[in-house]
Amino acid sequence: MVHQYQGGHRAPVDCPPVDWWLFLFPDGIDWAALDEEPVHALIGHVGRRPYREDLGGLMLNVWSLTSAIVMAVGDARPVSRMGRVDAARYLNRIAAEYLEKRS
């Protein structure tokens, strides 16, 4: 997850209140993973308000959803090779199922 790089800045978003970004690396990249394995996908989200202004609010829920998606996927190698549209649709289905269970 790349959310920590928004810092303390407000950001314009195209799909308020949060834009989601998906970066795919079919061959893997060195992202200093805890297991020292190559990283094949990164999910980022940018909110209109930075995290520190929103502690316990929307962005915490966004982070929770992102974590659930990452846990559901497990190995991101197959996702990284789906192509951007198919990968986004696949992850959106996981997100929708998670949100449906929570409601």
C-alpha positions, 0 to 999 in steps of 0.5 A: 500500500502506498497511502503514506506518501500523501503526507499532510497535503490536501489533494484534488481527487477525480472521484471524491472523496477518495481516488484509488490507484493500482500499479501492476508490475508483472515482473515484480519490483523491489519495494523493500517487502518484509519477506524480501520478495518482489512486489507485483502490485501496489494499491494506493488511495489519495483522499481530499483530506490527509490522514492526520486530519481524518484519524478514525474517519473515512480514511481509516475505513479506506485503509481497512478496505484496502487491507482486506483486499490485499489479504483476500488476494494473497499472491498478487502475481496473477493479478499483476498479469491480468492487465489493468482493466481486468485487474481493477474489475477483479479487485472491485468485486473483492471490495464489493463483497467485503463491503456487503458483508460489513453492512 
